[in-house]
Amino acid sequence: SDLNKTEEEINTEMLLQTSFNGKQFSIPSPVRTTLLLKEVEAPYAPDLLIMAPDVEKQTDEISQALYLGVLAADLGYTSFYNDNTRIVKYLLAVEKLAAKLGLDREFNKEFIKRYEANISKSDSLVQLSTEAFKQTDYYLKNSDRYESSLMILVGGWIETIHFASNLALTSDKAELIQRIGEQKQTLQTIMSILSDIDMEKKNPALVTAFNNLDATYQNVAMHYTYSEPSIDIENQITTLNHTISFDVTEKNLNDIKTKITVIRNL
């Protein structure tokens, strides 16, 4: 289906892989989780969004980049559900914040116009957002602003886990709960990033809040099931068949939701 095609395109384009201090980091796309919310038919929950984006309040580059990630996730979420009024609100906030970060080239008037012209076609909007963020990522990396590049993705991650943990509690969706469990691995990447960019010095409250979330994720059990690999001799292809699953209890989910809210409020 088109939906799956979109996911494939987004996965390859929006899995941010960057090296920083000689380490390789990758964070899954916020769009991937939003797509899953739509696929499992989780109800649209606009009350989970940032109600009135306050771009002026973000004064330093790290806060601006994190907030841009959060608003971009809100824009993605509203785009999937064709919520036109809110799409325009987040679009304008993203444009304003991008200008503060010097990203006017990526989120210019032309981008806004194209977005508004495609407002009834959610897959076109997703594609446009993906393109804009690829450009942003490319620009920031080439300007040696790796921190901002990473923080935009961390912001997007925070917001989609906020959506997912709230919706998993209200609609019992096994796939969604597994996706939240999988974030145990992504969180390790984020913790390494925060340590590598010395976030403890720049924003100690944020690091404390992430440490608390990490402590909750330590209670999420991970199971690795080994199965014999299947071998296609003719085409010389070996397929690994192991699976990884996560035990996310209702208490874990509640704790994740509470702790992600603390991070988001910061």
C-alpha positions in Angstrom: 0.0 0.0 0.0 1.0 3.6 -0.3 1.2 3.9 3.4 3.9 1.2 3.5 5.7 2.8 0.6 5.8 6.1 2.5 7.2 4.3 5.5 10.0 2.8 3.4 10.9 6.2 1.9 10.8 7.8 5.3 12.8 5.1 7.0 15.8 5.5 4.7 15.6 9.2 4.6 14.9 10.0 8.2 17.0 7.6 10.2 19.6 10.2 11.2 23.0 8.7 11.2 25.8 11.0 12.2 29.3 10.6 13.7 30.3 12.8 16.5 33.6 12.6 18.5 34.4 9.5 16.4 31.2 7.6 17.4 28.3 6.7 15.1 24.8 7.6 16.2 21.5 6.9 14.7 18.0 7.8 15.9 14.8 6.5 14.3 12.6 9.0 12.5 9.7 10.5 14.6 7.6 10.0 11.5 8.0 6.2 11.9 6.1 6.2 15.2 3.5 8.6 13.9 2.9 6.3 11.0 2.4 3.4 13.3 -0.2 5.4 15.4 -2.1 5.8 12.1 -1.7 2.2 11.1 -2.9 0.7 14.4 -5.8 3.2 14.2 -5.0 4.9 17.5 -7.5 7.7 17.9 -6.4 11.2 16.9 -5.6 13.0 20.1 -5.0 16.8 19.4 -5.0 17.5 23.1 -1.5 15.9 23.3 -0.1 18.6 21.0 1.6 21.8 22.1 -1.5 24.0 22.3 0.1 27.5 21.8 3.7 27.2 20.4 5.9 29.8 22.2 8.9 30.2 19.9 10.1 33.4 21.6 10.6 31.6 24.9 13.4 29.5 23.4 16.5 31.7 23.7 19.5 29.4 23.3 20.4 27.2 20.4 19.9 23.8 22.2 16.4 24.8 23.4 15.5 26.1 19.9 16.7 22.9 18.2 14.8 20.7 20.7 11.7 22.8 20.4 11.9 22.7 16.6 12.0 18.9 16.8 8.9 18.9 19.1 7.0 21.2 16.8 8.0 19.3 13.7 6.6 16.1 15.3 3.4 18.0 16.0 3.3 19.2 12.4 3.8 15.6 11.2 1.1 14.3 13.5 -1.5 16.8 12.4 -0.4 16.2 8.7 -1.2 12.5 9.0 -4.7 13.3 10.3 -5.3 16.3 7.8 -6.0 18.7 10.7 -5.7 21.8 8.5 -6.1 24.5 11.0 -3.4 23.1 13.3 -1.1 22.2 10.4 -1.0 25.9 9.5 -0.3 26.9 13.2 2.7 24.5 13.5 3.9 25.4 10.0 4.2 29.0 11.0 5.9 28.2 14.3 8.4 25.9 12.6 9.1 28.7 10.0 9.7 31.2 12.8 11.9 28.9 14.8 13.9 27.7 11.8 14.7 31.4 11.0 16.1 31.8 14.5 18.4 28.8 13.9 19.5 30.2 10.5 17.5 27.5 8.6 15.5 30.0 6.5 16.7 28.3 3.3 15.1 25.0 4.3 11.8 26.3 5.7 11.3 29.4 3.5 8.1 30.9 2.1 8.3 28.5 -0.8 8.2 25.5 1.5 5.2 27.0 3.4 3.4 27.5 0.1 4.0 24.0 -1.1 2.9 22.6 2.2 -0.4 24.6 2.1 -1.0 23.6 -1.5 -0.8 19.9 -0.5 -2.8 20.3 2.7 -5.4 17.7 1.7 -2.8 15.0 0.8 -1.2 13.6 3.9 1.5 11.5 2.1 2.7 14.6 0.1 3.0 16.5 3.3 5.0 13.7 5.0 7.2 13.6 1.9 7.7 17.4 2.1 8.6 17.4 5.8 11.0 14.5 5.1 12.7 16.5 2.4 12.9 19.7 4.5 14.5 17.8 7.4 17.0 16.0 5.2 18.1 19.4 3.9 18.2 20.8 7.4 20.3 17.9 8.6 22.7 18.3 5.7 23.0 22.0 6.2 23.7 21.7 10.0 26.2 19.0 9.6 28.1 20.9 6.9 28.1 24.0 9.2 29.6 21.8 12.0 26.4 22.3 14.0 26.1 18.7 14.9 24.6 19.5 18.3 21.6 21.3 16.8 21.2 18.6 14.2 21.0 15.9 16.9 18.8 18.0 19.3 16.2 18.4 16.5 15.9 14.7 16.3 15.9 14.2 20.1 13.1 16.8 20.3 11.1 14.9 17.7 11.7 11.6 19.5 10.5 13.1 22.8 7.2 14.3 21.3 6.4 11.0 19.5 7.1 9.0 22.7 4.8 11.4 24.5 2.1 10.6 21.9 2.8 6.9 21.9 2.9 6.4 25.7 -0.3 8.4 26.2 -2.2 6.5 23.4 -0.8 3.1 24.4 -2.4 3.6 27.8 -5.8 4.6 26.4 -6.0 2.1 23.5 -4.5 -1.3 24.1 -2.3 -1.7 21.0 0.3 -4.4 21.3 2.4 -3.1 18.3 2.5 0.4 19.9 3.6 -1.0 23.2 6.4 -3.0 21.5 7.5 0.2 19.7 7.7 2.0 23.1 9.8 -1.0 24.4 12.2 -0.8 21.4 13.0 2.8 22.5 15.1 1.3 25.3 17.8 0.9 22.6 17.3 4.4 21.2 17.4 5.9 24.6 21.0 4.5 25.1 22.0 6.4 22.0 20.5 9.6 23.3 22.2 9.1 26.7 25.5 8.8 24.8 24.8 11.9 22.8 24.0 13.9 25.9 27.2 12.8 27.5 29.3 13.4 24.4 28.1 17.0 24.0 28.5 17.6 27.7 24.8 18.4 28.2 25.3 18.0 32.0 27.1 21.4 32.0 24.7 23.1 29.5 21.4 21.8 30.9 21.7 19.7 34.0 18.0 19.5 34.6 17.5 17.9 31.2 20.2 15.3 31.9 18.6 14.5 35.3 15.2 14.0 33.6 16.7 11.7 31.0 18.5 9.7 33.7 15.1 9.2 35.4 13.6 8.0 32.1 16.6 5.7 31.6 16.0 4.3 35.2 12.4 3.3 34.2 13.6 1.7 31.0 16.0 -0.5 33.0 12.9 -2.2 34.3 11.7 -3.0 30.7 12.8 -6.6 30.1 14.2 -7.4 26.6 13.9 -11.0 25.2 16.1 -12.3 22.4 14.7 -15.4 20.7 17.2 -17.2 18.4 15.9 -19.2 15.4 18.1 -21.0 12.8 19.0 -18.6 10.0 17.4 -19.6 6.6 19.9 -20.0 3.8 19.1 -19.5 0.1 22.0 -21.3 -1.5 21.1 -20.4 -5.1 21.1 -16.6 -4.4 23.7 -16.9 -1.6 21.5 -15.1 0.9 21.4 -15.8 4.6 18.4 -14.4 6.5 18.7 -14.1 10.3 15.5 -15.1 12.0 16.1 -14.0 15.6 13.5 -11.8 17.2 13.7 -9.2 20.0 10.6 -8.5 22.1 10.0 -6.3 25.2 7.9 -6.7 28.3 6.4 -3.3 28.9 4.0 -3.5 31.9 1.3 -1.0 32.6 3.4 0.4 35.4 6.4 0.8 33.0 4.1 2.6 30.5 2.7 4.9 33.2 6.3 5.7 34.4 7.5 6.3 30.8 4.5 8.6 30.2 5.2 10.6 33.4 8.9 10.9 32.9 8.6 11.9 29.2 6.1 14.6 30.3 8.8 16.0 32.7 11.3 16.1 29.8 8.8 17.7 27.5 7.8 20.4 30.1 11.5 21.3 30.4 
